[in-house]
Amino acid sequence: MTFKYELIIYWSEEDQSFIVEVPELSGCAADGETYQAAVANAEVVIQEWIEIAQELGRPIPTPKGRLLFA
């Protein structure tokens, strides 16, 4: 499944890994040793976030694309 949520990706010196945040999905984030691994992990976490929201009957935000603050 292809997701169209904005991803904010940055290097964390403290964690020695790339961090991916998905601002439109509250609390949704992932990490990885490489940029590619971090994005792949984010795709898994986004899918899990959506599945759990559906199970709990919570609304799933429609992707808005680029956000103003990013």
Backbone as CSV, one residue per row, in Angstrom:
resi,resn,N_x,N_y,N_z,CA_x,CA_y,CA_z,C_x,C_y,C_z
1,MET,0.847,-1.179,0.000,0.000,0.000,0.000,0.893,1.243,0.000
2,THR,0.529,2.233,-0.787,1.294,3.470,-0.849,0.640,4.518,0.033
3,PHE,1.447,5.139,0.869,0.948,6.176,1.761,1.416,7.529,1.258
4,LYS,0.606,8.541,1.474,0.940,9.874,0.999,1.045,10.872,2.143
5,TYR,1.390,10.372,3.317,1.570,11.247,4.460,2.955,11.880,4.392
6,GLU,3.038,13.104,4.871,4.325,13.782,4.925,5.229,13.073,5.933
7,LEU,6.494,12.909,5.567,7.495,12.326,6.451,8.544,13.395,6.749
8,ILE,8.891,13.536,7.995,10.001,14.403,8.386,11.129,13.467,8.797
9,ILE,12.251,13.567,8.095,13.368,12.639,8.289,14.596,13.429,8.712
10,TYR,15.234,12.974,9.778,16.448,13.647,10.237,17.373,12.648,10.932
11,TRP,18.629,13.033,11.024,19.641,12.212,11.691,19.671,12.575,13.168
12,SER,19.655,11.558,14.017,19.764,11.762,15.458,21.148,11.313,15.899
13,GLU,21.954,12.259,16.281,23.300,11.943,16.773,23.203,11.095,18.040
14,GLU,22.252,11.441,18.891,22.069,10.723,20.157,21.735,9.249,19.926
15,ASP,20.844,8.987,18.971,20.407,7.618,18.697,21.265,6.927,17.645
16,GLN,22.112,7.696,16.958,22.926,7.181,15.863,22.061,6.465,14.820
17,SER,20.960,7.126,14.476,20.058,6.577,13.462,19.233,7.695,12.855
18,PHE,18.621,7.389,11.713,17.690,8.309,11.095,16.345,8.153,11.780
19,ILE,15.694,9.258,12.030,14.374,9.271,12.654,13.370,9.762,11.609
20,VAL,12.219,9.108,11.549,11.140,9.517,10.657,9.915,9.800,11.513
21,GLU,9.392,11.014,11.385,8.162,11.383,12.073,7.063,11.586,11.037
22,VAL,5.846,11.186,11.402,4.684,11.351,10.528,3.732,12.288,11.266
23,PRO,3.867,13.606,11.040,3.124,14.573,11.857,1.607,14.445,11.803
24,GLU,1.062,13.951,10.721,-0.400,13.853,10.599,-0.979,12.686,11.398
25,LEU,-0.113,11.750,11.817,-0.561,10.596,12.596,0.084,10.700,13.977
26,SER,-0.678,11.125,14.932,-0.167,11.405,16.268,0.666,10.256,16.843
27,GLY,1.899,10.574,17.221,2.773,9.589,17.842,3.421,8.616,16.881
28,CYS,3.195,8.780,15.592,3.721,7.842,14.600,5.141,8.242,14.213
29,ALA,6.093,7.359,14.517,7.501,7.610,14.211,8.225,6.279,14.080
30,ALA,9.372,6.324,13.399,10.191,5.132,13.222,11.646,5.566,13.129
31,ASP,12.537,4.588,13.138,13.952,4.903,12.969,14.622,3.813,12.147
32,GLY,15.875,4.048,11.803,16.636,3.064,11.046,18.091,3.480,10.935
33,GLU,18.967,2.505,10.728,20.396,2.787,10.611,20.729,3.545,9.338
34,THR,19.914,3.370,8.297,20.094,4.101,7.053,18.814,4.868,6.745
35,TYR,18.940,5.825,5.840,17.784,6.606,5.402,16.713,5.671,4.854
36,GLN,17.123,4.750,3.989,16.185,3.823,3.356,15.510,2.917,4.382
37,ALA,16.286,2.429,5.349,15.720,1.561,6.384,14.709,2.321,7.232
38,ALA,15.021,3.576,7.539,14.103,4.384,8.343,12.776,4.602,7.618
39,VAL,12.839,4.888,6.318,11.615,5.088,5.546,10.831,3.778,5.452
40,ALA,11.519,2.671,5.218,10.839,1.367,5.153,10.161,1.053,6.490
41,ASN,10.842,1.335,7.592,10.251,1.108,8.908,9.050,2.021,9.132
42,ALA,9.125,3.250,8.633,8.004,4.176,8.765,6.787,3.653,8.014
43,GLU,6.999,3.057,6.849,5.875,2.508,6.088,5.160,1.419,6.887
44,VAL,5.930,0.590,7.579,5.337,-0.465,8.415,4.562,0.154,9.575
45,VAL,5.160,1.143,10.220,4.516,1.775,11.375,3.250,2.525,10.963
46,ILE,3.264,3.161,9.797,2.057,3.842,9.307,0.933,2.818,9.119
47,GLN,1.247,1.697,8.494,0.235,0.654,8.278,-0.319,0.158,9.613
48,GLU,0.561,-0.067,10.580,0.121,-0.524,11.897,-0.727,0.538,12.593
49,TRP,-0.328,1.810,12.470,-1.078,2.913,13.076,-2.499,2.920,12.534
50,ILE,-2.618,2.799,11.215,-3.936,2.819,10.569,-4.766,1.609,11.000
51,GLU,-4.165,0.427,11.044,-4.892,-0.781,11.452,-5.417,-0.657,12.874
52,ILE,-4.595,-0.145,13.778,-5.020,0.002,15.173,-6.125,1.045,15.288
53,ALA,-5.994,2.150,14.565,-7.036,3.185,14.588,-8.364,2.605,14.105
54,GLN,-8.320,1.783,13.045,-9.539,1.151,12.538,-10.141,0.220,13.575
55,GLU,-9.306,-0.578,14.236,-9.791,-1.506,15.263,-10.463,-0.760,16.410
56,LEU,-9.931,0.416,16.744,-10.464,1.202,17.854,-11.599,2.129,17.423
57,GLY,-11.902,2.139,16.123,-12.961,2.992,15.615,-12.589,4.469,15.580
58,ARG,-11.310,4.757,15.534,-10.858,6.152,15.501,-10.714,6.633,14.066
59,PRO,-10.885,7.929,13.856,-10.762,8.464,12.496,-9.315,8.401,11.996
60,ILE,-9.184,8.184,10.706,-7.864,8.151,10.068,-7.735,9.423,9.238
61,PRO,-6.768,10.268,9.577,-6.624,11.533,8.848,-6.344,11.306,7.360
62,THR,-6.946,12.161,6.545,-6.656,12.155,5.116,-5.322,12.854,4.924
63,PRO,-4.401,12.261,4.153,-3.109,12.932,3.931,-3.321,14.306,3.297
64,LYS,-2.636,15.296,3.824,-2.781,16.657,3.325,-1.590,17.095,2.468
65,GLY,-0.558,16.262,2.406,0.622,16.674,1.651,1.520,17.527,2.525
66,ARG,2.246,18.415,1.908,3.213,19.230,2.634,2.518,20.135,3.631
67,LEU,2.988,20.076,4.863,2.436,20.909,5.916,3.196,22.233,5.976
68,LEU,2.584,23.235,6.508,3.183,24.572,6.540,4.452,24.672,7.346
69,PHE,4.542,23.907,8.437,5.687,24.059,9.321,6.881,23.219,8.917
70,ALA,6.735,22.384,7.916,7.842,21.498,7.536,8.708,22.120,6.470
